[in-house]
Amino acid sequence: MAKVKGSIVVGVIKRAKRESGVLDRLSSEDREFVATTRIQPSQWYPIEVMERVTLAIEKVVVGRNDGSLLWSFGTEMAKVQLNGLYAIFRVEGDPQRQIERVPTIWKAFFDDGSWTVSRLGDRHLELALSDATSTTPVLCLSAGGFLEEACRMAGGPSAALEKSACRLHGADACRYDLTW
Ligand SMILES: [Zn+2]
C-alpha cells in the first residue's frame, strides 16, 4: 500500500481541523483518523487517507476541486520541509542540482512512484513521475508546486513549470517541463 511520511500528514491534519466544514465531508473512519491519530513526523501513513482529507480541504476552501490548492500545498511543502526537517536536501544556488535530488527527496516523503530527471537544455529539465498507484491528482499537482518552488529557492527566481502529461489522463507517467 502506498504511504506518505508523517511530516506531510501533520500539516494536512492541522489544516483539516482549522477549516470548519472539512471534518463533516469525511467518512467516519477518516474523521476518526484525523481526530485521534497522533502523527509522528518520521512514521509512514496510508496515502489514501491523506489524499481524501486534502481533497476535502480543497473543496471547502476553494469551493471545488480544481487543483489550485493542491499546487499551493506543494509550494508550502517545499518552503516548510526544505527549510526545516529536510534542510539536508537543500542545494543553494544551483537549481539543476537541487532538482536532480528530487528522486531522493521524494522517497523520504512518499512511498509511491519514482522520478526521472532529464536535461533538455540550458536551464531546462523534464521530470517524470512513473509507477504511482495514486488515483487522485493530489500527488501530481502538489509535486508540481513543490518542484517549481524548490527550483526558485535554489536560485531560479523565474522558475516556471508546466505539466505536459498526466497518468490520470491516460499517459504512461506524469510529466513536467521545468525552465528557469
Ligand atoms: Zn498526473
py3Dmol code that shows the C-alpha trace and the ligand (Angstrom):
import py3Dmol

protein = """\
ATOM      1  CA  MET A   1       0.000   0.000   0.000  1.00  0.00           C
ATOM      2  CA  ALA A   2       1.257   3.469  -0.907  1.00  0.00           C
ATOM      3  CA  LYS A   3       2.399   5.536   2.029  1.00  0.00           C
ATOM      4  CA  VAL A   4       3.218   9.113   2.992  1.00  0.00           C
ATOM      5  CA  LYS A   5       5.544  10.401   5.708  1.00  0.00           C
ATOM      6  CA  GLY A   6       4.040  11.869   8.876  1.00  0.00           C
ATOM      7  CA  SER A   7       5.875  15.167   8.349  1.00  0.00           C
ATOM      8  CA  ILE A   8       3.489  15.805   5.431  1.00  0.00           C
ATOM      9  CA  VAL A   9       0.394  14.403   7.169  1.00  0.00           C
ATOM     10  CA  VAL A  10       0.843  16.674  10.217  1.00  0.00           C
ATOM     11  CA  GLY A  11       0.262  19.834   8.162  1.00  0.00           C
ATOM     12  CA  VAL A  12      -2.728  18.351   6.323  1.00  0.00           C
ATOM     13  CA  ILE A  13      -4.411  17.339   9.563  1.00  0.00           C
ATOM     14  CA  LYS A  14      -3.804  20.700  11.218  1.00  0.00           C
ATOM     15  CA  ARG A  15      -5.421  22.417   8.265  1.00  0.00           C
ATOM     16  CA  ALA A  16      -8.346  19.968   8.252  1.00  0.00           C
ATOM     17  CA  LYS A  17      -9.069  20.768  11.894  1.00  0.00           C
ATOM     18  CA  ARG A  18      -8.742  24.523  11.330  1.00  0.00           C
ATOM     19  CA  GLU A  19     -11.103  24.850   8.349  1.00  0.00           C
ATOM     20  CA  SER A  20     -14.680  24.452   9.513  1.00  0.00           C
ATOM     21  CA  GLY A  21     -16.693  22.044   7.419  1.00  0.00           C
ATOM     22  CA  VAL A  22     -13.801  19.780   6.389  1.00  0.00           C
ATOM     23  CA  LEU A  23     -14.399  17.105   9.013  1.00  0.00           C
ATOM     24  CA  ASP A  24     -18.093  16.950   8.031  1.00  0.00           C
ATOM     25  CA  ARG A  25     -17.099  15.971   4.494  1.00  0.00           C
ATOM     26  CA  LEU A  26     -15.082  12.941   5.636  1.00  0.00           C
ATOM     27  CA  SER A  27     -16.261   9.392   6.218  1.00  0.00           C
ATOM     28  CA  SER A  28     -16.498   8.421   9.872  1.00  0.00           C
ATOM     29  CA  GLU A  29     -13.314   6.340   9.523  1.00  0.00           C
ATOM     30  CA  ASP A  30     -11.317   9.240   8.071  1.00  0.00           C
ATOM     31  CA  ARG A  31     -12.761  11.602  10.656  1.00  0.00           C
ATOM     32  CA  GLU A  32     -11.595   9.287  13.391  1.00  0.00           C
ATOM     33  CA  PHE A  33      -8.124   9.100  11.839  1.00  0.00           C
ATOM     34  CA  VAL A  34      -7.896  12.903  11.805  1.00  0.00           C
ATOM     35  CA  ALA A  35      -9.275  13.273  15.326  1.00  0.00           C
ATOM     36  CA  THR A  36      -7.416  10.533  17.143  1.00  0.00           C
ATOM     37  CA  THR A  37      -4.151   9.656  15.384  1.00  0.00           C
ATOM     38  CA  ARG A  38      -1.049  11.132  16.995  1.00  0.00           C
ATOM     39  CA  ILE A  39       1.000  11.713  13.867  1.00  0.00           C
ATOM     40  CA  GLN A  40       4.730  11.089  14.208  1.00  0.00           C
ATOM     41  CA  PRO A  41       6.757  13.024  11.596  1.00  0.00           C
ATOM     42  CA  SER A  42       9.084  10.100  10.905  1.00  0.00           C
ATOM     43  CA  GLN A  43       6.384   7.399  10.592  1.00  0.00           C
ATOM     44  CA  TRP A  44       4.542   6.282   7.442  1.00  0.00           C
ATOM     45  CA  TYR A  45       0.766   6.582   6.966  1.00  0.00           C
ATOM     46  CA  PRO A  46      -1.652   5.404   4.248  1.00  0.00           C
ATOM     47  CA  ILE A  47      -1.534   7.853   1.371  1.00  0.00           C
ATOM     48  CA  GLU A  48      -5.225   7.405   0.503  1.00  0.00           C
ATOM     49  CA  VAL A  49      -6.391   8.972   3.772  1.00  0.00           C
ATOM     50  CA  MET A  50      -4.084  11.956   3.306  1.00  0.00           C
ATOM     51  CA  GLU A  51      -5.418  12.396  -0.248  1.00  0.00           C
ATOM     52  CA  ARG A  52      -9.074  12.243   0.796  1.00  0.00           C
ATOM     53  CA  VAL A  53      -8.501  14.764   3.594  1.00  0.00           C
ATOM     54  CA  THR A  54      -6.558  17.051   1.246  1.00  0.00           C
ATOM     55  CA  LEU A  55      -9.348  16.978  -1.355  1.00  0.00           C
ATOM     56  CA  ALA A  56     -11.929  17.736   1.351  1.00  0.00           C
ATOM     57  CA  ILE A  57      -9.878  20.780   2.417  1.00  0.00           C
ATOM     58  CA  GLU A  58      -9.685  21.977  -1.187  1.00  0.00           C
ATOM     59  CA  LYS A  59     -13.425  21.534  -1.683  1.00  0.00           C
ATOM     60  CA  VAL A  60     -14.167  23.604   1.422  1.00  0.00           C
ATOM     61  CA  VAL A  61     -11.553  26.319   0.884  1.00  0.00           C
ATOM     62  CA  VAL A  62     -11.843  26.789  -2.901  1.00  0.00           C
ATOM     63  CA  GLY A  63     -15.439  25.622  -3.324  1.00  0.00           C
ATOM     64  CA  ARG A  64     -14.464  22.958  -5.869  1.00  0.00           C
ATOM     65  CA  ASN A  65     -11.654  20.528  -6.642  1.00  0.00           C
ATOM     66  CA  ASP A  66      -9.820  22.482  -9.342  1.00  0.00           C
ATOM     67  CA  GLY A  67      -6.309  21.580  -8.192  1.00  0.00           C
ATOM     68  CA  SER A  68      -5.349  25.134  -7.239  1.00  0.00           C
ATOM     69  CA  LEU A  69      -4.971  24.363  -3.558  1.00  0.00           C
ATOM     70  CA  LEU A  70      -3.041  21.161  -4.286  1.00  0.00           C
ATOM     71  CA  TRP A  71      -0.477  23.182  -6.188  1.00  0.00           C
ATOM     72  CA  SER A  72      -0.113  25.654  -3.308  1.00  0.00           C
ATOM     73  CA  PHE A  73       0.260  22.759  -0.846  1.00  0.00           C
ATOM     74  CA  GLY A  74       3.307  21.684  -2.858  1.00  0.00           C
ATOM     75  CA  THR A  75       4.743  25.200  -2.751  1.00  0.00           C
ATOM     76  CA  GLU A  76       4.241  25.267   1.004  1.00  0.00           C
ATOM     77  CA  MET A  77       5.779  21.824   1.352  1.00  0.00           C
ATOM     78  CA  ALA A  78       8.998  22.993  -0.340  1.00  0.00           C
ATOM     79  CA  LYS A  79       9.236  26.032   1.941  1.00  0.00           C
ATOM     80  CA  VAL A  80       8.459  24.184   5.162  1.00  0.00           C
ATOM     81  CA  GLN A  81      10.373  20.935   4.581  1.00  0.00           C
ATOM     82  CA  LEU A  82      13.454  22.312   2.800  1.00  0.00           C
ATOM     83  CA  ASN A  83      13.835  24.993   5.466  1.00  0.00           C
ATOM     84  CA  GLY A  84      13.086  22.592   8.307  1.00  0.00           C
ATOM     85  CA  LEU A  85      13.445  18.897   8.996  1.00  0.00           C
ATOM     86  CA  TYR A  86      14.698  18.193   5.463  1.00  0.00           C
ATOM     87  CA  ALA A  87      17.099  21.115   5.018  1.00  0.00           C
ATOM     88  CA  ILE A  88      19.768  18.484   4.413  1.00  0.00           C
ATOM     89  CA  PHE A  89      18.299  18.126   0.893  1.00  0.00           C
ATOM     90  CA  ARG A  90      18.735  21.825   0.163  1.00  0.00           C
ATOM     91  CA  VAL A  91      21.103  22.897  -2.616  1.00  0.00           C
ATOM     92  CA  GLU A  92      21.886  26.621  -2.593  1.00  0.00           C
ATOM     93  CA  GLY A  93      22.498  28.451  -5.836  1.00  0.00           C
ATOM     94  CA  ASP A  94      22.161  25.517  -8.232  1.00  0.00           C
ATOM     95  CA  PRO A  95      18.609  24.757  -9.431  1.00  0.00           C
ATOM     96  CA  GLN A  96      19.683  21.847 -11.618  1.00  0.00           C
ATOM     97  CA  ARG A  97      21.474  20.045  -8.777  1.00  0.00           C
ATOM     98  CA  GLN A  98      18.518  20.776  -6.479  1.00  0.00           C
ATOM     99  CA  ILE A  99      16.024  19.253  -8.915  1.00  0.00           C
ATOM    100  CA  GLU A 100      18.300  16.264  -9.566  1.00  0.00           C
ATOM    101  CA  ARG A 101      17.830  15.449  -5.895  1.00  0.00           C
ATOM    102  CA  VAL A 102      14.063  15.197  -6.286  1.00  0.00           C
ATOM    103  CA  PRO A 103      14.048  11.400  -6.824  1.00  0.00           C
ATOM    104  CA  THR A 104      15.782  11.047  -3.438  1.00  0.00           C
ATOM    105  CA  ILE A 105      13.712  13.730  -1.711  1.00  0.00           C
ATOM    106  CA  TRP A 106      10.508  12.078  -2.940  1.00  0.00           C
ATOM    107  CA  LYS A 107      11.448   8.761  -1.373  1.00  0.00           C
ATOM    108  CA  ALA A 108      11.804  10.491   2.001  1.00  0.00           C
ATOM    109  CA  PHE A 109       8.185  11.696   1.778  1.00  0.00           C
ATOM    110  CA  PHE A 110       6.266   9.265  -0.411  1.00  0.00           C
ATOM    111  CA  ASP A 111       6.370   5.530  -0.843  1.00  0.00           C
ATOM    112  CA  ASP A 112       4.628   5.637  -4.220  1.00  0.00           C
ATOM    113  CA  GLY A 113       6.039   6.143  -7.706  1.00  0.00           C
ATOM    114  CA  SER A 114       9.524   7.159  -8.746  1.00  0.00           C
ATOM    115  CA  TRP A 115      11.057  10.103 -10.584  1.00  0.00           C
ATOM    116  CA  THR A 116      13.373  10.517 -13.503  1.00  0.00           C
ATOM    117  CA  VAL A 117      15.030  13.823 -14.367  1.00  0.00           C
ATOM    118  CA  SER A 118      16.273  14.540 -17.908  1.00  0.00           C
ATOM    119  CA  ARG A 119      18.195  17.584 -19.058  1.00  0.00           C
ATOM    120  CA  LEU A 120      16.617  19.090 -22.188  1.00  0.00           C
ATOM    121  CA  GLY A 121      18.865  22.151 -22.427  1.00  0.00           C
ATOM    122  CA  ASP A 122      20.327  25.049 -20.523  1.00  0.00           C
ATOM    123  CA  ARG A 123      18.058  25.754 -17.520  1.00  0.00           C
ATOM    124  CA  HIS A 124      15.559  23.269 -18.873  1.00  0.00           C
ATOM    125  CA  LEU A 125      14.658  19.891 -17.343  1.00  0.00           C
ATOM    126  CA  GLU A 126      11.966  17.317 -17.897  1.00  0.00           C
ATOM    127  CA  LEU A 127      10.733  15.347 -14.905  1.00  0.00           C
ATOM    128  CA  ALA A 128       8.563  12.251 -14.938  1.00  0.00           C
ATOM    129  CA  LEU A 129       6.722  10.543 -12.105  1.00  0.00           C
ATOM    130  CA  SER A 130       6.164   6.888 -13.024  1.00  0.00           C
ATOM    131  CA  ASP A 131       4.535   3.885 -11.383  1.00  0.00           C
ATOM    132  CA  ALA A 132       2.496   5.857  -8.876  1.00  0.00           C
ATOM    133  CA  THR A 133      -0.623   3.984  -7.786  1.00  0.00           C
ATOM    134  CA  SER A 134      -2.477   7.053  -6.555  1.00  0.00           C
ATOM    135  CA  THR A 135      -5.761   7.663  -8.396  1.00  0.00           C
ATOM    136  CA  THR A 136      -6.254  11.305  -7.390  1.00  0.00           C
ATOM    137  CA  PRO A 137      -4.483  14.468  -8.624  1.00  0.00           C
ATOM    138  CA  VAL A 138      -3.140  15.176  -5.121  1.00  0.00           C
ATOM    139  CA  LEU A 139       0.364  13.811  -5.677  1.00  0.00           C
ATOM    140  CA  CYS A 140       0.962  15.000  -9.218  1.00  0.00           C
ATOM    141  CA  LEU A 141      -0.304  18.557  -8.660  1.00  0.00           C
ATOM    142  CA  SER A 142       1.339  19.115  -5.301  1.00  0.00           C
ATOM    143  CA  ALA A 143       4.553  17.720  -6.818  1.00  0.00           C
ATOM    144  CA  GLY A 144       4.270  20.467  -9.454  1.00  0.00           C
ATOM    145  CA  GLY A 145       4.098  23.191  -6.830  1.00  0.00           C
ATOM    146  CA  PHE A 146       6.963  21.576  -4.943  1.00  0.00           C
ATOM    147  CA  LEU A 147       9.258  21.382  -7.988  1.00  0.00           C
ATOM    148  CA  GLU A 148       8.657  24.968  -9.026  1.00  0.00           C
ATOM    149  CA  GLU A 149       9.269  26.330  -5.528  1.00  0.00           C
ATOM    150  CA  ALA A 150      12.336  24.125  -4.918  1.00  0.00           C
ATOM    151  CA  CYS A 151      13.805  25.461  -8.171  1.00  0.00           C
ATOM    152  CA  ARG A 152      13.068  29.040  -7.093  1.00  0.00           C
ATOM    153  CA  MET A 153      14.597  28.531  -3.654  1.00  0.00           C
ATOM    154  CA  ALA A 154      17.760  27.102  -5.205  1.00  0.00           C
ATOM    155  CA  GLY A 155      18.398  30.254  -7.213  1.00  0.00           C
ATOM    156  CA  GLY A 156      15.928  30.154 -10.113  1.00  0.00           C
ATOM    157  CA  PRO A 157      13.575  33.066  -9.313  1.00  0.00           C
ATOM    158  CA  SER A 158      11.884  32.830 -12.721  1.00  0.00           C
ATOM    159  CA  ALA A 159      11.185  29.095 -12.390  1.00  0.00           C
ATOM    160  CA  ALA A 160       8.208  28.033 -14.492  1.00  0.00           C
ATOM    161  CA  LEU A 161       6.777  24.556 -14.545  1.00  0.00           C
ATOM    162  CA  GLU A 162       4.235  23.109 -16.930  1.00  0.00           C
ATOM    163  CA  LYS A 163       2.574  19.748 -16.724  1.00  0.00           C
ATOM    164  CA  SER A 164       2.910  18.165 -20.141  1.00  0.00           C
ATOM    165  CA  ALA A 165       1.250  14.808 -19.466  1.00  0.00           C
ATOM    166  CA  CYS A 166      -0.662  13.089 -16.683  1.00  0.00           C
ATOM    167  CA  ARG A 167      -1.207   9.472 -15.751  1.00  0.00           C
ATOM    168  CA  LEU A 168      -4.777  10.370 -14.775  1.00  0.00           C
ATOM    169  CA  HIS A 169      -5.411  11.330 -18.420  1.00  0.00           C
ATOM    170  CA  GLY A 170      -4.003   8.114 -19.842  1.00  0.00           C
ATOM    171  CA  ALA A 171      -0.289   8.966 -20.155  1.00  0.00           C
ATOM    172  CA  ASP A 172       2.361   6.469 -19.021  1.00  0.00           C
ATOM    173  CA  ALA A 173       3.675   8.971 -16.470  1.00  0.00           C
ATOM    174  CA  CYS A 174       3.047  12.437 -15.069  1.00  0.00           C
ATOM    175  CA  ARG A 175       5.490  14.692 -16.916  1.00  0.00           C
ATOM    176  CA  TYR A 176       6.661  18.192 -16.135  1.00  0.00           C
ATOM    177  CA  ASP A 177       8.632  20.711 -18.127  1.00  0.00           C
ATOM    178  CA  LEU A 178      10.739  22.977 -15.915  1.00  0.00           C
ATOM    179  CA  THR A 179      12.634  26.077 -17.019  1.00  0.00           C
ATOM    180  CA  TRP A 180      14.283  28.832 -15.018  1.00  0.00           C
TER     181      TRP A 180
END
"""
ligand_1 = """\
1
ZN
Zn -0.539 13.392 -13.067
"""
view = py3Dmol.view(width=600, height=400)
view.addModel(protein, "pdb")
view.setStyle({"model": 0}, {"cartoon": {"style": "trace"}})
view.addModel(ligand_1, "xyz")
view.setStyle({"model": 1}, {"stick": {}})
view.zoomTo()
view.show()
